[in-house]
């Protein structure tokens, strides 16, 4: 049994989620190969070869894979998928974009947001915004899976020595292309990979107060900044700050929720955090049901006091 894991990368470094997907592959059991599709992506391929547990890295290097889009990546994956029993993607925006297309072209069902492996054909995934879990068995000859990173502890990104093999790149479909990227630059950790996160909600009042009160706290503890959907919709912060079912799913060692009531869609994105601290003036706020520590009071008084005490 061989497993193909699709790598996300920027042609130099691998993206968060790949080492978690490899961990899922190890739970399934079998020979693990990683596919790197990119342009001048030798550095990314070398990084994949160093991942613990990977036995082979397949490299498709072509200009139209510089920013892989589903319309180009899916035919490449489908062309080699029949050699494998499982095809794994990280449950990221890119993975969720490409995996359904691959599953449809292979005429198999997709298994989404897998968080546990029961056996090579049976998996656990959350449903109803994480309020219940479904155990799903697939009898398809090829299992196409998106892996929720928070469900698996990442394998070591170093120490491996996989063979690197070049494969023929499929042609450019010409159906879509990446015209422009606007990347947010920050000295803080990336949200999905951060060990500590400070998030703000509607209770912050506005974007100025969000930055005034939460940035010093985040800087003090080396945390990433997040937000609830309400804060994002209100324009306090950009969309890429959003934590929740319709945002990013995180599971840091410490999650501090400030002025967040705890709507179901937000809890679905952070309730697997190791330690949750909630600060809210409403003692009945749902966030306190999942919090390990709760502070009831005026956040504009509590947060500066907490920041000063650290």
Buried (B, 14 or more C-beta within 10 A) or exposed (E): EBBBBBBBBBBEEBBBBBBBBBBBBBBBBBBBBBBBBBBEBBBBBBBBBBBBBBBBBBBBBBEBBBBBBBBBBBBBBBBBBEEBBBBBBBBBEBBBBBBBBBBBBBEBBBBBBBBBBEEBBEBBBBEEBBEEEEEBEBEBEBBBBBBBBBBBEBBEBEEBEBEBEEBEBBEEBEEEEEEEEEEEEEEBBEBBBBBBBBBBBBBBBEBEBBBBBBBBBBBBBEBBBBBBBBBBEBEBBEEBBBBBBBBBBBBBEBBBBBBBBBBBBBBBBBBBBEEBBBBBBEEEBBBBEBBEEBBBEEBBEBBBEBBEEE
